[in-house]
Amino acid sequence: MPKPTGKHYLLLCYYLLLQERIEDALNVYNRISKAALEGEAQIQRDYLSAYLDIYTGGPNFKLAREISERYVEYPIISWRNLFVNLSNQLAEYDG
């Protein structure tokens, strides 16, 4: 039986987040090797990293802020909007 790849873990993490199973998603996310997704799924991993930092990175949310800033001018609007929404959530938290 083949071993799950980084992409498989990425998809499983997303699936668990859709079900609001945050702890399970965090456990799966920690299995994703940074090198395994280098290049082809980097934006997906970056988004999950920033999104999960909302749950684990308080009160500063440093990782979420850093990653969101990198994608403020991203050329693909749908991805850019996801990161802008994260930035808006952080701004709302800041008051």
Biopython code that builds the backbone (N, CA, C, O; Angstrom):
import numpy as np
from Bio.PDB.StructureBuilder import StructureBuilder

atoms = [
    (1, "MET", "N", (0.843, -1.175, 0.000)),
    (1, "MET", "CA", (0.000, 0.000, 0.000)),
    (1, "MET", "C", (0.891, 1.242, 0.000)),
    (1, "MET", "O", (1.820, 1.337, 0.802)),
    (2, "PRO", "N", (0.612, 2.199, -0.898)),
    (2, "PRO", "CA", (1.455, 3.399, -0.980)),
    (2, "PRO", "C", (1.295, 4.290, 0.254)),
    (2, "PRO", "O", (0.239, 4.339, 0.886)),
    (3, "LYS", "N", (2.374, 4.982, 0.566)),
    (3, "LYS", "CA", (2.384, 5.899, 1.696)),
    (3, "LYS", "C", (1.749, 7.228, 1.277)),
    (3, "LYS", "O", (1.995, 7.696, 0.165)),
    (4, "PRO", "N", (0.937, 7.846, 2.145)),
    (4, "PRO", "CA", (0.321, 9.138, 1.797)),
    (4, "PRO", "C", (1.390, 10.209, 1.541)),
    (4, "PRO", "O", (2.419, 10.254, 2.215)),
    (5, "THR", "N", (1.126, 11.048, 0.573)),
    (5, "THR", "CA", (2.054, 12.130, 0.226)),
    (5, "THR", "C", (1.637, 13.412, 0.940)),
    (5, "THR", "O", (0.608, 13.461, 1.613)),
    (6, "GLY", "N", (2.450, 14.436, 0.780)),
    (6, "GLY", "CA", (2.125, 15.737, 1.337)),
    (6, "GLY", "C", (0.806, 16.273, 0.817)),
    (6, "GLY", "O", (0.046, 16.893, 1.561)),
    (7, "LYS", "N", (0.529, 16.037, -0.461)),
    (7, "LYS", "CA", (-0.743, 16.482, -1.043)),
    (7, "LYS", "C", (-1.933, 15.790, -0.388)),
    (7, "LYS", "O", (-2.968, 16.410, -0.143)),
    (8, "HIS", "N", (-1.774, 14.496, -0.107)),
    (8, "HIS", "CA", (-2.859, 13.765, 0.552)),
    (8, "HIS", "C", (-3.149, 14.364, 1.927)),
    (8, "HIS", "O", (-4.306, 14.567, 2.293)),
    (9, "TYR", "N", (-2.098, 14.642, 2.676)),
    (9, "TYR", "CA", (-2.272, 15.244, 4.000)),
    (9, "TYR", "C", (-2.881, 16.644, 3.900)),
    (9, "TYR", "O", (-3.698, 17.040, 4.730)),
    (10, "LEU", "N", (-2.472, 17.376, 2.880)),
    (10, "LEU", "CA", (-3.019, 18.713, 2.661)),
    (10, "LEU", "C", (-4.530, 18.646, 2.422)),
    (10, "LEU", "O", (-5.290, 19.415, 3.011)),
    (11, "LEU", "N", (-4.952, 17.742, 1.574)),
    (11, "LEU", "CA", (-6.382, 17.566, 1.287)),
    (11, "LEU", "C", (-7.151, 17.084, 2.507)),
    (11, "LEU", "O", (-8.267, 17.537, 2.761)),
    (12, "LEU", "N", (-6.559, 16.171, 3.261)),
    (12, "LEU", "CA", (-7.213, 15.674, 4.460)),
    (12, "LEU", "C", (-7.365, 16.787, 5.494)),
    (12, "LEU", "O", (-8.401, 16.896, 6.149)),
    (13, "CYS", "N", (-6.338, 17.603, 5.637)),
    (13, "CYS", "CA", (-6.403, 18.732, 6.561)),
    (13, "CYS", "C", (-7.534, 19.677, 6.172)),
    (13, "CYS", "O", (-8.300, 20.113, 7.031)),
    (14, "TYR", "N", (-7.642, 19.992, 4.904)),
    (14, "TYR", "CA", (-8.715, 20.855, 4.411)),
    (14, "TYR", "C", (-10.086, 20.237, 4.688)),
    (14, "TYR", "O", (-11.001, 20.923, 5.143)),
    (15, "TYR", "N", (-10.220, 18.957, 4.415)),
    (15, "TYR", "CA", (-11.471, 18.234, 4.643)),
    (15, "TYR", "C", (-11.868, 18.308, 6.119)),
    (15, "TYR", "O", (-13.033, 18.540, 6.441)),
    (16, "LEU", "N", (-10.902, 18.113, 7.007)),
    (16, "LEU", "CA", (-11.180, 18.174, 8.444)),
    (16, "LEU", "C", (-11.583, 19.585, 8.878)),
    (16, "LEU", "O", (-12.439, 19.749, 9.746)),
    (17, "LEU", "N", (-10.967, 20.597, 8.275)),
    (17, "LEU", "CA", (-11.348, 21.974, 8.584)),
    (17, "LEU", "C", (-12.779, 22.267, 8.154)),
    (17, "LEU", "O", (-13.505, 22.979, 8.848)),
    (18, "LEU", "N", (-13.182, 21.726, 7.022)),
    (18, "LEU", "CA", (-14.557, 21.908, 6.566)),
    (18, "LEU", "C", (-15.556, 21.320, 7.556)),
    (18, "LEU", "O", (-16.688, 21.790, 7.665)),
    (19, "GLN", "N", (-15.129, 20.296, 8.271)),
    (19, "GLN", "CA", (-15.974, 19.666, 9.275)),
    (19, "GLN", "C", (-15.792, 20.304, 10.657)),
    (19, "GLN", "O", (-16.372, 19.843, 11.639)),
    (20, "GLU", "N", (-14.996, 21.348, 10.723)),
    (20, "GLU", "CA", (-14.687, 22.052, 11.968)),
    (20, "GLU", "C", (-14.021, 21.139, 12.996)),
    (20, "GLU", "O", (-14.225, 21.287, 14.201)),
    (21, "ARG", "N", (-13.229, 20.203, 12.504)),
    (21, "ARG", "CA", (-12.453, 19.300, 13.364)),
    (21, "ARG", "C", (-11.031, 19.860, 13.443)),
    (21, "ARG", "O", (-10.099, 19.322, 12.845)),
    (22, "ILE", "N", (-10.891, 20.937, 14.185)),
    (22, "ILE", "CA", (-9.665, 21.723, 14.209)),
    (22, "ILE", "C", (-8.492, 20.924, 14.771)),
    (22, "ILE", "O", (-7.411, 20.927, 14.184)),
    (23, "GLU", "N", (-8.686, 20.246, 15.890)),
    (23, "GLU", "CA", (-7.595, 19.479, 16.504)),
    (23, "GLU", "C", (-7.092, 18.392, 15.556)),
    (23, "GLU", "O", (-5.885, 18.192, 15.419)),
    (24, "ASP", "N", (-8.019, 17.694, 14.906)),
    (24, "ASP", "CA", (-7.627, 16.663, 13.942)),
    (24, "ASP", "C", (-6.889, 17.286, 12.765)),
    (24, "ASP", "O", (-5.897, 16.737, 12.286)),
    (25, "ALA", "N", (-7.372, 18.426, 12.303)),
    (25, "ALA", "CA", (-6.720, 19.116, 11.185)),
    (25, "ALA", "C", (-5.300, 19.531, 11.564)),
    (25, "ALA", "O", (-4.379, 19.403, 10.758)),
    (26, "LEU", "N", (-5.121, 20.024, 12.783)),
    (26, "LEU", "CA", (-3.778, 20.408, 13.237)),
    (26, "LEU", "C", (-2.845, 19.202, 13.293)),
    (26, "LEU", "O", (-1.676, 19.303, 12.923)),
    (27, "ASN", "N", (-3.355, 18.072, 13.752)),
    (27, "ASN", "CA", (-2.536, 16.857, 13.797)),
    (27, "ASN", "C", (-2.108, 16.415, 12.408)),
    (27, "ASN", "O", (-0.958, 16.027, 12.202)),
    (28, "VAL", "N", (-3.021, 16.472, 11.465)),
    (28, "VAL", "CA", (-2.697, 16.097, 10.082)),
    (28, "VAL", "C", (-1.737, 17.117, 9.475)),
    (28, "VAL", "O", (-0.788, 16.749, 8.784)),
    (29, "TYR", "N", (-1.986, 18.385, 9.734)),
    (29, "TYR", "CA", (-1.126, 19.449, 9.191)),
    (29, "TYR", "C", (0.327, 19.250, 9.626)),
    (29, "TYR", "O", (1.249, 19.483, 8.845)),
    (30, "ASN", "N", (0.526, 18.828, 10.849)),
    (30, "ASN", "CA", (1.883, 18.621, 11.358)),
    (30, "ASN", "C", (2.612, 17.475, 10.671)),
    (30, "ASN", "O", (3.824, 17.335, 10.832)),
    (31, "ARG", "N", (1.909, 16.667, 9.923)),
    (31, "ARG", "CA", (2.529, 15.573, 9.165)),
    (31, "ARG", "C", (3.011, 16.018, 7.780)),
    (31, "ARG", "O", (3.717, 15.279, 7.095)),
    (32, "ILE", "N", (2.624, 17.222, 7.380)),
    (32, "ILE", "CA", (2.977, 17.699, 6.046)),
    (32, "ILE", "C", (4.402, 18.224, 6.064)),
    (32, "ILE", "O", (4.729, 19.148, 6.808)),
    (33, "SER", "N", (5.228, 17.632, 5.250)),
    (33, "SER", "CA", (6.612, 18.079, 5.122)),
    (33, "SER", "C", (6.664, 19.317, 4.229)),
    (33, "SER", "O", (6.049, 19.344, 3.163)),
    (34, "LYS", "N", (7.398, 20.337, 4.665)),
    (34, "LYS", "CA", (7.529, 21.553, 3.847)),
    (34, "LYS", "C", (8.145, 21.223, 2.492)),
    (34, "LYS", "O", (7.710, 21.747, 1.467)),
    (35, "ALA", "N", (9.132, 20.376, 2.486)),
    (35, "ALA", "CA", (9.819, 20.030, 1.241)),
    (35, "ALA", "C", (8.914, 19.240, 0.300)),
    (35, "ALA", "O", (9.058, 19.333, -0.919)),
    (36, "ALA", "N", (7.987, 18.466, 0.852)),
    (36, "ALA", "CA", (7.115, 17.623, 0.029)),
    (36, "ALA", "C", (6.211, 18.441, -0.880)),
    (36, "ALA", "O", (5.783, 17.956, -1.927)),
    (37, "LEU", "N", (5.920, 19.665, -0.494)),
    (37, "LEU", "CA", (4.997, 20.491, -1.278)),
    (37, "LEU", "C", (5.694, 21.673, -1.928)),
    (37, "LEU", "O", (5.031, 22.587, -2.417)),
    (38, "GLU", "N", (6.998, 21.670, -1.940)),
    (38, "GLU", "CA", (7.756, 22.791, -2.497)),
    (38, "GLU", "C", (7.330, 23.053, -3.933)),
    (38, "GLU", "O", (7.402, 22.165, -4.782)),
    (39, "GLY", "N", (6.894, 24.254, -4.195)),
    (39, "GLY", "CA", (6.552, 24.652, -5.555)),
    (39, "GLY", "C", (5.110, 24.414, -5.928)),
    (39, "GLY", "O", (4.335, 25.367, -5.999)),
    (40, "GLU", "N", (4.722, 23.177, -6.169)),
    (40, "GLU", "CA", (3.425, 22.910, -6.781)),
    (40, "GLU", "C", (2.218, 23.209, -5.902)),
    (40, "GLU", "O", (1.180, 23.608, -6.429)),
    (41, "ALA", "N", (2.305, 23.037, -4.617)),
    (41, "ALA", "CA", (1.161, 23.302, -3.746)),
    (41, "ALA", "C", (1.538, 24.276, -2.637)),
    (41, "ALA", "O", (0.958, 24.247, -1.551)),
    (42, "GLN", "N", (2.497, 25.123, -2.912)),
    (42, "GLN", "CA", (2.998, 26.029, -1.885)),
    (42, "GLN", "C", (1.939, 27.010, -1.401)),
    (42, "GLN", "O", (1.842, 27.267, -0.201)),
    (43, "ILE", "N", (1.153, 27.558, -2.304)),
    (43, "ILE", "CA", (0.142, 28.532, -1.880)),
    (43, "ILE", "C", (-0.923, 27.868, -1.018)),
    (43, "ILE", "O", (-1.421, 28.481, -0.074)),
    (44, "GLN", "N", (-1.278, 26.635, -1.324)),
    (44, "GLN", "CA", (-2.252, 25.914, -0.517)),
    (44, "GLN", "C", (-1.702, 25.684, 0.890)),
    (44, "GLN", "O", (-2.417, 25.857, 1.877)),
    (45, "ARG", "N", (-0.440, 25.297, 0.975)),
    (45, "ARG", "CA", (0.186, 25.081, 2.286)),
    (45, "ARG", "C", (0.299, 26.401, 3.042)),
    (45, "ARG", "O", (0.056, 26.455, 4.248)),
    (46, "ASP", "N", (0.669, 27.464, 2.330)),
    (46, "ASP", "CA", (0.762, 28.769, 2.980)),
    (46, "ASP", "C", (-0.590, 29.201, 3.543)),
    (46, "ASP", "O", (-0.669, 29.722, 4.656)),
    (47, "TYR", "N", (-1.634, 28.984, 2.781)),
    (47, "TYR", "CA", (-2.956, 29.380, 3.267)),
    (47, "TYR", "C", (-3.345, 28.576, 4.507)),
    (47, "TYR", "O", (-3.832, 29.138, 5.488)),
    (48, "LEU", "N", (-3.130, 27.274, 4.464)),
    (48, "LEU", "CA", (-3.445, 26.463, 5.639)),
    (48, "LEU", "C", (-2.601, 26.885, 6.843)),
    (48, "LEU", "O", (-3.097, 26.920, 7.969)),
    (49, "SER", "N", (-1.342, 27.201, 6.609)),
    (49, "SER", "CA", (-0.467, 27.650, 7.705)),
    (49, "SER", "C", (-1.009, 28.919, 8.336)),
    (49, "SER", "O", (-1.083, 29.033, 9.560)),
    (50, "ALA", "N", (-1.386, 29.873, 7.495)),
    (50, "ALA", "CA", (-1.917, 31.144, 7.999)),
    (50, "ALA", "C", (-3.263, 30.933, 8.689)),
    (50, "ALA", "O", (-3.510, 31.488, 9.760)),
    (51, "TYR", "N", (-4.119, 30.142, 8.084)),
    (51, "TYR", "CA", (-5.439, 29.897, 8.644)),
    (51, "TYR", "C", (-5.344, 29.202, 9.997)),
    (51, "TYR", "O", (-6.028, 29.588, 10.945)),
    (52, "LEU", "N", (-4.508, 28.192, 10.089)),
    (52, "LEU", "CA", (-4.371, 27.471, 11.353)),
    (52, "LEU", "C", (-3.696, 28.315, 12.423)),
    (52, "LEU", "O", (-3.896, 28.077, 13.614)),
    (53, "ASP", "N", (-2.905, 29.292, 12.019)),
    (53, "ASP", "CA", (-2.282, 30.187, 12.991)),
    (53, "ASP", "C", (-3.331, 31.022, 13.718)),
    (53, "ASP", "O", (-3.087, 31.492, 14.829)),
    (54, "ILE", "N", (-4.480, 31.208, 13.108)),
    (54, "ILE", "CA", (-5.586, 31.909, 13.765)),
    (54, "ILE", "C", (-6.007, 31.127, 15.020)),
    (54, "ILE", "O", (-6.439, 31.726, 16.005)),
    (55, "TYR", "N", (-5.881, 29.804, 14.986)),
    (55, "TYR", "CA", (-6.252, 28.961, 16.122)),
    (55, "TYR", "C", (-5.115, 28.768, 17.121)),
    (55, "TYR", "O", (-5.358, 28.543, 18.306)),
    (56, "THR", "N", (-3.888, 28.856, 16.649)),
    (56, "THR", "CA", (-2.760, 28.500, 17.524)),
    (56, "THR", "C", (-1.786, 29.632, 17.803)),
    (56, "THR", "O", (-0.980, 29.523, 18.726)),
    (57, "GLY", "N", (-1.832, 30.703, 17.047)),
    (57, "GLY", "CA", (-0.799, 31.726, 17.123)),
    (57, "GLY", "C", (-1.106, 32.943, 17.954)),
    (57, "GLY", "O", (-0.347, 33.912, 17.937)),
    (58, "GLY", "N", (-2.216, 32.915, 18.688)),
    (58, "GLY", "CA", (-2.617, 34.097, 19.450)),
    (58, "GLY", "C", (-1.672, 34.397, 20.593)),
    (58, "GLY", "O", (-1.001, 33.485, 21.076)),
    (59, "PRO", "N", (-1.591, 35.599, 21.032)),
    (59, "PRO", "CA", (-2.368, 36.755, 20.602)),
    (59, "PRO", "C", (-1.737, 37.536, 19.452)),
    (59, "PRO", "O", (-2.350, 38.483, 18.959)),
    (60, "ASN", "N", (-0.533, 37.173, 19.009)),
    (60, "ASN", "CA", (0.141, 37.966, 17.967)),
    (60, "ASN", "C", (-0.165, 37.506, 16.546)),
    (60, "ASN", "O", (-0.172, 38.317, 15.620)),
    (61, "PHE", "N", (-0.414, 36.225, 16.369)),
    (61, "PHE", "CA", (-0.693, 35.651, 15.047)),
    (61, "PHE", "C", (0.394, 36.026, 14.034)),
    (61, "PHE", "O", (0.103, 36.399, 12.898)),
    (62, "LYS", "N", (1.632, 35.919, 14.465)),
    (62, "LYS", "CA", (2.777, 36.345, 13.649)),
    (62, "LYS", "C", (2.821, 35.645, 12.288)),
    (62, "LYS", "O", (2.987, 36.297, 11.257)),
    (63, "LEU", "N", (2.675, 34.335, 12.288)),
    (63, "LEU", "CA", (2.759, 33.579, 11.035)),
    (63, "LEU", "C", (1.632, 33.979, 10.078)),
    (63, "LEU", "O", (1.870, 34.176, 8.886)),
    (64, "ALA", "N", (0.431, 34.096, 10.586)),
    (64, "ALA", "CA", (-0.709, 34.478, 9.739)),
    (64, "ALA", "C", (-0.486, 35.854, 9.125)),
    (64, "ALA", "O", (-0.792, 36.073, 7.953)),
    (65, "ARG", "N", (0.044, 36.774, 9.915)),
    (65, "ARG", "CA", (0.302, 38.130, 9.405)),
    (65, "ARG", "C", (1.388, 38.119, 8.323)),
    (65, "ARG", "O", (1.241, 38.754, 7.279)),
    (66, "GLU", "N", (2.465, 37.399, 8.584)),
    (66, "GLU", "CA", (3.577, 37.348, 7.618)),
    (66, "GLU", "C", (3.132, 36.731, 6.297)),
    (66, "GLU", "O", (3.422, 37.264, 5.226)),
    (67, "ILE", "N", (2.439, 35.627, 6.379)),
    (67, "ILE", "CA", (2.012, 34.940, 5.149)),
    (67, "ILE", "C", (0.989, 35.780, 4.395)),
    (67, "ILE", "O", (1.085, 35.910, 3.174)),
    (68, "SER", "N", (0.019, 36.348, 5.089)),
    (68, "SER", "CA", (-1.009, 37.151, 4.420)),
    (68, "SER", "C", (-0.406, 38.335, 3.689)),
    (68, "SER", "O", (-0.852, 38.688, 2.597)),
    (69, "GLU", "N", (0.602, 38.947, 4.282)),
    (69, "GLU", "CA", (1.275, 40.092, 3.647)),
    (69, "GLU", "C", (1.923, 39.703, 2.317)),
    (69, "GLU", "O", (1.938, 40.498, 1.377)),
    (70, "ARG", "N", (2.457, 38.488, 2.236)),
    (70, "ARG", "CA", (3.124, 38.038, 1.004)),
    (70, "ARG", "C", (2.159, 37.930, -0.171)),
    (70, "ARG", "O", (2.575, 38.020, -1.326)),
    (71, "TYR", "N", (0.883, 37.739, 0.114)),
    (71, "TYR", "CA", (-0.087, 37.485, -0.952)),
    (71, "TYR", "C", (-1.045, 38.653, -1.187)),
    (71, "TYR", "O", (-2.057, 38.486, -1.868)),
    (72, "VAL", "N", (-0.748, 39.818, -0.644)),
    (72, "VAL", "CA", (-1.621, 40.986, -0.811)),
    (72, "VAL", "C", (-1.795, 41.364, -2.276)),
    (72, "VAL", "O", (-2.871, 41.814, -2.670)),
    (73, "GLU", "N", (-0.777, 41.194, -3.074)),
    (73, "GLU", "CA", (-0.858, 41.554, -4.494)),
    (73, "GLU", "C", (-0.746, 40.336, -5.400)),
    (73, "GLU", "O", (-0.275, 40.445, -6.532)),
    (74, "TYR", "N", (-1.168, 39.197, -4.918)),
    (74, "TYR", "CA", (-1.086, 37.972, -5.707)),
    (74, "TYR", "C", (-1.959, 38.102, -6.952)),
    (74, "TYR", "O", (-3.076, 38.611, -6.855)),
    (75, "PRO", "N", (-1.490, 37.659, -8.114)),
    (75, "PRO", "CA", (-2.234, 37.902, -9.356)),
    (75, "PRO", "C", (-3.533, 37.109, -9.519)),
    (75, "PRO", "O", (-4.405, 37.517, -10.287)),
    (76, "ILE", "N", (-3.675, 36.003, -8.824)),
    (76, "ILE", "CA", (-4.913, 35.230, -8.940)),
    (76, "ILE", "C", (-5.874, 35.720, -7.857)),
    (76, "ILE", "O", (-5.642, 35.522, -6.664)),
    (77, "ILE", "N", (-6.943, 36.355, -8.294)),
    (77, "ILE", "CA", (-7.843, 37.074, -7.388)),
    (77, "ILE", "C", (-8.450, 36.167, -6.322)),
    (77, "ILE", "O", (-8.547, 36.569, -5.162)),
    (78, "SER", "N", (-8.855, 34.964, -6.686)),
    (78, "SER", "CA", (-9.495, 34.082, -5.700)),
    (78, "SER", "C", (-8.554, 33.762, -4.543)),
    (78, "SER", "O", (-8.978, 33.729, -3.388)),
    (79, "TRP", "N", (-7.279, 33.527, -4.849)),
    (79, "TRP", "CA", (-6.299, 33.283, -3.780)),
    (79, "TRP", "C", (-6.008, 34.556, -3.006)),
    (79, "TRP", "O", (-5.937, 34.540, -1.778)),
    (80, "ARG", "N", (-5.842, 35.648, -3.721)),
    (80, "ARG", "CA", (-5.572, 36.925, -3.056)),
    (80, "ARG", "C", (-6.688, 37.255, -2.070)),
    (80, "ARG", "O", (-6.419, 37.708, -0.958)),
    (81, "ASN", "N", (-7.933, 37.032, -2.471)),
    (81, "ASN", "CA", (-9.072, 37.325, -1.602)),
    (81, "ASN", "C", (-9.069, 36.487, -0.330)),
    (81, "ASN", "O", (-9.449, 36.974, 0.736)),
    (82, "LEU", "N", (-8.644, 35.232, -0.436)),
    (82, "LEU", "CA", (-8.561, 34.404, 0.771)),
    (82, "LEU", "C", (-7.593, 35.002, 1.784)),
    (82, "LEU", "O", (-7.880, 35.038, 2.981)),
    (83, "PHE", "N", (-6.448, 35.470, 1.301)),
    (83, "PHE", "CA", (-5.457, 36.057, 2.202)),
    (83, "PHE", "C", (-5.898, 37.432, 2.706)),
    (83, "PHE", "O", (-5.594, 37.803, 3.840)),
    (84, "VAL", "N", (-6.603, 38.177, 1.879)),
    (84, "VAL", "CA", (-7.139, 39.466, 2.311)),
    (84, "VAL", "C", (-8.179, 39.239, 3.413)),
    (84, "VAL", "O", (-8.226, 39.992, 4.385)),
    (85, "ASN", "N", (-8.998, 38.218, 3.264)),
    (85, "ASN", "CA", (-9.982, 37.899, 4.300)),
    (85, "ASN", "C", (-9.299, 37.559, 5.622)),
    (85, "ASN", "O", (-9.759, 37.968, 6.688)),
    (86, "LEU", "N", (-8.206, 36.814, 5.548)),
    (86, "LEU", "CA", (-7.449, 36.521, 6.768)),
    (86, "LEU", "C", (-6.912, 37.803, 7.392)),
    (86, "LEU", "O", (-6.982, 37.988, 8.607)),
    (87, "SER", "N", (-6.380, 38.680, 6.558)),
    (87, "SER", "CA", (-5.871, 39.965, 7.054)),
    (87, "SER", "C", (-6.980, 40.777, 7.707)),
    (87, "SER", "O", (-6.761, 41.427, 8.729)),
    (88, "ASN", "N", (-8.166, 40.740, 7.118)),
    (88, "ASN", "CA", (-9.310, 41.452, 7.689)),
    (88, "ASN", "C", (-9.711, 40.877, 9.044)),
    (88, "ASN", "O", (-10.070, 41.620, 9.957)),
    (89, "GLN", "N", (-9.649, 39.563, 9.171)),
    (89, "GLN", "CA", (-9.944, 38.939, 10.459)),
    (89, "GLN", "C", (-8.940, 39.387, 11.520)),
    (89, "GLN", "O", (-9.309, 39.653, 12.663)),
    (90, "LEU", "N", (-7.681, 39.464, 11.131)),
    (90, "LEU", "CA", (-6.646, 39.897, 12.064)),
    (90, "LEU", "C", (-6.840, 41.376, 12.445)),
    (90, "LEU", "O", (-6.651, 41.754, 13.602)),
    (91, "ALA", "N", (-7.213, 42.193, 11.474)),
    (91, "ALA", "CA", (-7.475, 43.613, 11.747)),
    (91, "ALA", "C", (-8.665, 43.763, 12.692)),
    (91, "ALA", "O", (-8.658, 44.611, 13.584)),
    (92, "GLU", "N", (-9.675, 42.939, 12.488)),
    (92, "GLU", "CA", (-10.830, 42.971, 13.376)),
    (92, "GLU", "C", (-10.429, 42.552, 14.802)),
    (92, "GLU", "O", (-10.894, 43.140, 15.779)),
    (93, "TYR", "N", (-9.583, 41.555, 14.908)),
    (93, "TYR", "CA", (-9.098, 41.137, 16.223)),
    (93, "TYR", "C", (-8.324, 42.262, 16.914)),
    (93, "TYR", "O", (-8.438, 42.459, 18.124)),
    (94, "ASP", "N", (-7.534, 42.996, 16.122)),
    (94, "ASP", "CA", (-6.733, 44.087, 16.665)),
    (94, "ASP", "C", (-7.600, 45.260, 17.133)),
    (94, "ASP", "O", (-7.168, 46.088, 17.935)),
    (95, "GLY", "N", (-8.822, 45.314, 16.621)),
    (95, "GLY", "CA", (-9.734, 46.370, 17.042)),
    (95, "GLY", "C", (-9.677, 47.524, 16.103)),
    (95, "GLY", "O", (-10.382, 48.514, 16.299)),
]
sb = StructureBuilder()
sb.init_structure("model")
sb.init_model(0)
sb.init_chain("A")
sb.init_seg("    ")
for serial, (resi, resn, name, xyz) in enumerate(atoms, 1):
    if name == "N":
        sb.init_residue(resn, " ", resi, " ")
    sb.init_atom(name, np.array(xyz, "f"), 0.0, 1.0, " ", f" {name:<3s}", serial, name[0])
structure = sb.get_structure()
